[in-house]
Amino acid sequence: MVNFLQNITALAGAATLCKIFDYKNSLLAVSGGSGADNAAVVAAPTVAGALPVEWLIVPQANAGTFTLQSATHPSVFVSYAAATIKLPGHSQAVVSDALPSVFKAVTVGGGPAVNLIDINTNFALTSWAIADPAWTGIVTPITIEPLNNPASFMQSFNVALFFVSVADINGARTAITGRTSDGPQFRDRAGLKGLGDKASDRGRNDIKR
């Protein structure tokens, strides 16, 4: 059993680590393990250590909205290639250090799956099928598309949560950057005051907006 997001507003005082699974049970990941601006966001098979697959849910000022920050490369956030002009069309999802997408999670059916919708465009993250079902270990694209176009199941994701402590995140950041001080993306945007201890397997709850 894993713990699923129940109410995004309840996370305002916590940094919340998560893994995001698509309908194929592939994981939202950064292509090539890169932390470079505009590196592609993809759906990767669940192979341990293959690619950076952990994200921080960072609640924003408007209730129920959040950004998705790379836990491995904390300077970048999920965005899309055409974010500079806010005309996504059929646009590749990327990571960006300057133009993070702000999302809301809308429950699909009775949950726990959700649509991850960019609030500025009302377009949704979309995971594409493997061209040949006989292929295995295939990384597939993540794009941003109009909600429910293409098929809605391609826009359904499960968000598995893992609560982390300040020490956990600062330790990870030090290992990555060589710096011991917490940067503004953690201190201010993630709101790390009053974090609880790391915990998982607290039972399964439906994801609600």
N, C-alpha and C positions, 0 to 999 in steps of 0.2 A: 504494500500500500504506500502511496505517496500523498503528500499534502498539496492540495490545490488552492489557488487563490479564491477567497470568499468575498472580500470587499477591499478594493484597492485603496480606499480612503483610510482603512485601518493601518496601512503600511507607511503613513506619512512620517512616522518617527523611526523608521527602520530601513536599513539596506537589506533588500531581499534577493537572495541568489536564486536563480531559476534555470531550468533547462526547458526548451520549447520543442515539442514533438509535433510533426505534421501528420497527415492522415496515413502516411506510409510508415510511421514510427521512425522516420529520420529526424535528425536534430538540426535546429537552426544553428548555423556555424559561419565562421569567417573563412572564406576561401584561402587556401594556402597557409593558414595560420598567421596571416599578416595583420599588423595593426596600422597599416598605411591608410591614409585618407582615401576613400573611394574604393577600397577593396570590396569585392563582391560578397554578399551574404547568400549562402547556399543552404540546401538541405543535404546533410551528410549522414551516411549510415552510422548506426550506433556502435562504432568501434572505439574502444577506450583509447584515449590519447591521440586520436587521429587529427582532430582540428579543435580550435577553441569553441566550445559549445555551451559555456556558462555565461549567463547574462545577469545584470543587476536591474531590477525593476526600480525606477527612480520616480516616485510620485511628484506630480507637478502642482502648481498653484490651484488650478481648476480641479475640483473634486472628481475622482474617477479617471483622471488622465495620468499618463506616465511616459517616460522614455525608457529605452532598452539600451543599457550601457554594457559594453564588453567587460567581463570580469577579468579577462586575460590582458586586454589592452584598454585600460580605463579612460584613455583620452578620446575614444571613439564610441559612437552610438549608431543604432540602426537608423538608416535614412533611405533615400532612393536617388538614382542618378540624376533625375531632373528636378531635384528639390530647389535648386537655385531659381527656377522659374515657376515652381509650384504647379506644373502641368505634367502630372505623372504619366498619363497615357499608359502604354505598356512599357514600364520602366523597371530596370534592374534594381533590386534592393542592394544597397551598399552600406558601408560604415562611414561615418562622417565625424570630424572633430568640431565642425562649426554649424552644421545644419541638421541637428537631430530631429527625427520625426516624433511628434507627440501623439500617442495612441490612446484609444479607449478599447476595452475588452467587452464585446457583446456576446452573450451566451447563445450558443447554437442549440436549438431545441431545449432539452432539459439539462444540458451540460454533461460532463464538465468542459467539453470543447467550446472554444470561443473564436470569433472573428477578431483579428487585431487590426483596427481601423485607424488610419491617419486622420486626425480630427480636422486638419486644414483642407483636405481634399475629399474626405469621405471614401477614399479608396482603401482596399484591404491588402495585407500581405497575402501572397498566393504562392503555393508550392506546386510544382509541375510534376507530371508523371514520368516514370522511366519509360523510354521509347520502346524497349523490348523487355517484357516481363521475365525473360530468361537471363537477363543481365543481373549481376549481383555486385554489391559494393559500389554502386553508381552515385555520384554526387549530382544533384539536380538543381535547377535554378529556383531562386525565390525572386518574385517580382511584386510590383504593386499594381493592382488592377481595380476596375470598378467593382463594387460590392455585388456578389452573386453573379458575376460575369467575368470569367468563365464559371463552371459548375461550382456550387457553393461548398462541396466537400473539399475542394482544393484550397479553400480559405479557412479551413477548420484546424485549429491548433490546440494542443493540451499544454498547459503551463504548470510544470512540477516545481514546487517551492522548497527551498532549503534556507532556513534563517541562519544568519551569520553574525559573529561578534565583531567589534571594532578590531580586536587583536587579529582575528582571522584575515580581515580585509587589509589592514595595514601591513601585516606580515607578507601577504601575497603581493601587495604593491611594492614593498621593499625588494622582494625577490625579482620582480619584473624590472623595476626602474633603478634599483640601487639607492633610492632615497627613502629616508625614514619618516619624513613629514607627510601628512596626508594632504593631497592637493585639493583645490576647491571643488573638483567634480565629486569628491567623496564628502568633504566636510560640509559644503553648503548645499549641493544639489541632492545628495543622498540622505542628508539629515541623520548623522550617525549618533546623535545623543540618545541615550536610554535604550541601547540595543539589548536584546536578550541573548542567551547562550544559543549556540548552534543546536538545532533540533530538526528531526525529520520523523516521518512515519507517525504523524499525529492524527491520522485518519483522513478520509477523503471527503472534501466538500465541493459542491458545485461552484464553478467560477461564475461570478455575477459582476455586472458592470459597476 
